[in-house]
Amino acid sequence: MTHSPLYRSEAGERQMREWYTRFRARLPFVCESQTLTTSFGKTHLLITGPPEAPPLLLLHGALAGAPQVLGEISSLPSRYRVYAVDIPGQSVASEHRHLDVKTDQYAQWLNEVLQALALPPLPVLAVSWGGFVALNLAQHFPERILALLLITPAGIVQGSAWQGLTKMYLPLWAYQLLPNLISQKQALSGLFSEQDPIWSPFVLDAMRNMRMNFAIPPLVQPQDFENFLAPVYLFAADLDYSFPGHALLARAKEIFPNLRGSELWQNCKHCPPFDALFAKRWTTQADVFFQSALQARTQPLLDLS
């Protein structure tokens, strides 16, 4: 096995594949596995939910993959046919290649995926880095999205460079240089609202094994979405060092005239709590938002003649 340029070693890549399998095994529902061929390389995805249910596209965050985000969406797979796509350059399961964040490559890639799956316009739920990917799709293929729900997304605001350095990058660098209990805690404290027995060691292994790509997506502008008419809903976190919640909500109102709702999670860092009650609350809100968009699509147009 020749190890990928995204990983520091063959053993590191193997460990991340084991984490992928472990997260998938924890899911309380059955998933189908599918691999597609695109002009950007192979794309893997997990599919779950009733085949007759409305489709829902799920986009995960950086360093993670489809099973990680599927594990956080509570009861949504019982109401939707969920397509959780492994993003190239982030998930171990798809092409080990970073696409160019300054172009439309992510949009082109995701459009090819949706074409291959023969999916109609559909609701999109996107987290963190996946939020940037969804925004890229909304810019270049707005007709693909029926409704867009973003959770602490990249691409709308940028946090303080000083806080990013001191709270995120220096602790990360220190952990990679000298992994121990103290550096572990510091590396995670700027990211997680609370520690988790599965997520915490997974992220630590990802930090240690992956060659981090610190390319920063350019911030979107209002004119980028002149043709994007789908409703938008946004969750932000008040203690998010990467994408500060107050600034994120304020700028989202400037960017999206079609913003239907938003919420600022209190006492939350970039990664929100992992408890079931928290997940149940926000996924219920997401379901109401998506159902509203689906119902609006099926309503007949008024005859104004």
Secondary structure, DSSP 8 states (H G I E B T S, - for coil): ----TTBS-HHHHHHHHHHHHHHHHT-SS--EEEEEEETTEEEEEEEES-TTS-EEEEE--TT--HHHHHTTSTTGGGTSEEEEE--TTTSTTS-S----TTTTHHHHHHHHHHHHHT--SEEEEEETHHHHHHHHHHHH-GGGEEEEEEES-SSS----HHHIIIIIIHHHHHHHHS-SHHHHHHHHHTTBSS--TTHHHHHHHHHHHB-----------GGGGTT--S-EEEEEETT-SSS-HHHHHHHHHHH-TTEEEEEEETT--SB----HHHHHHHHHHHHHHHHHHHHHHHS------
